[in-house]
Amino acid sequence: MGIEHDVVLYIKEPPDEKTLRAIADGLEDPVEDLVRKDSMFKKLELNPDDFVNNLENVVQILVKHKQLLQRPVVVKGKKAIIGRPKDRIATFLS
């Protein structure tokens, strides 16, 4: 798209609690969407309902298990979205 951007490798440089809260504050999606509900989520025997509208639970699980962070997260200024499906990214950035 020809847009200057930074890529954060979340496994090498996981967002800390403060960063997660800042992303959540500007998130245009429900906060629970930041958590991947994948095989790891199931292995940890987590309940998706525990994260609905619950910023504290979302932040704590993502600090503890960085690989559960949904991606990509696209941040522009103080706003953020989950970049799924991919076509949302172009709309958000334009």
C-alpha positions, 0 to 999 in steps of 0.5 A: 500500500506504500504506507510507512509502518513498523512491524512488531514481532510480538513473540520477541517483543511482546506488548507489556500491560501498558501497551495492551491497555493503550491498544484496547483503549483505541480498539474498534473491535470488542476487547475479547477479540484480542485473544485468539481462541485457538488450540492453545486457548483450549489446551489452557482450558480457558472459557471465552465468556471470561474475556467478554467485555473484560479488559482485566482478564484480556490483559492478564492472559496476554501478558502471561501467554503472549502467543494468544494475542490475535494478529495482526493488530493494526494501530494508527495513532490512538485507534486500533483494529484486528486486521482480520479479514485482511481487507479491513486493513486497507479501509482502516488505513485509508 
